[in-house]
Amino acid sequence: MELQGMDGTRNLAGSGESKRATIPGTPLFDGQAADKGYQLNAMCYSFNDARNRAAFIADESGYCERFGLTPHQREAVAARNVLAMIEAGGNIYYLAKLAGIFGLNVQDVGAQQTGMTVEAFKQMLLDQAQPLQEGK
C-alpha cells in the first residue's frame, strides 16, 4: 500500500522505502524551497502594505537589497520572470502581489507557466470550457 505524506513523499507501507513524488515540469514547493525563497517571499509579503509597494516601485534594486535577495532572485524579479522566481523558491501566493505590481494577471502567469502566448493561453482556457458550457 502506498501512502503520500504532506511533504510530497510517498511511503510504501511496510517497506521502509520512500521516494519524492513529482509532476514533470512542476517545481515542488516544500520546506527546502521555502528556505531557499524565504527572502523573496518575505519581500512579497511586505507588499500587503501600499507604502511598501510604492517603495519598491520607487527603488526596485534597493528594495530587493533591503530583503537580501540572492542574485538569481534579483535577476528573476528584474526580468519579470515568475517561473524563475518560483524556481528561486518563490511561493505563487506571495508572488501574486509582485505580479500585480508588474501589471501581470493570472492569465499572464499561466501563459508563462505553459510557455504559451497570453492569447493562446486564453484560447486554450476557452476551448477547455466549451464542453462544460455545453453540459458535457
Helices and strands as residue ranges (DSSP letters): E 2-4, E 9-12, E 17-20, H 31-36, H 38-46, H 50-58, H 60-66, H 71-78, H 82-87, H 92-101, H 106-114, H 118-133
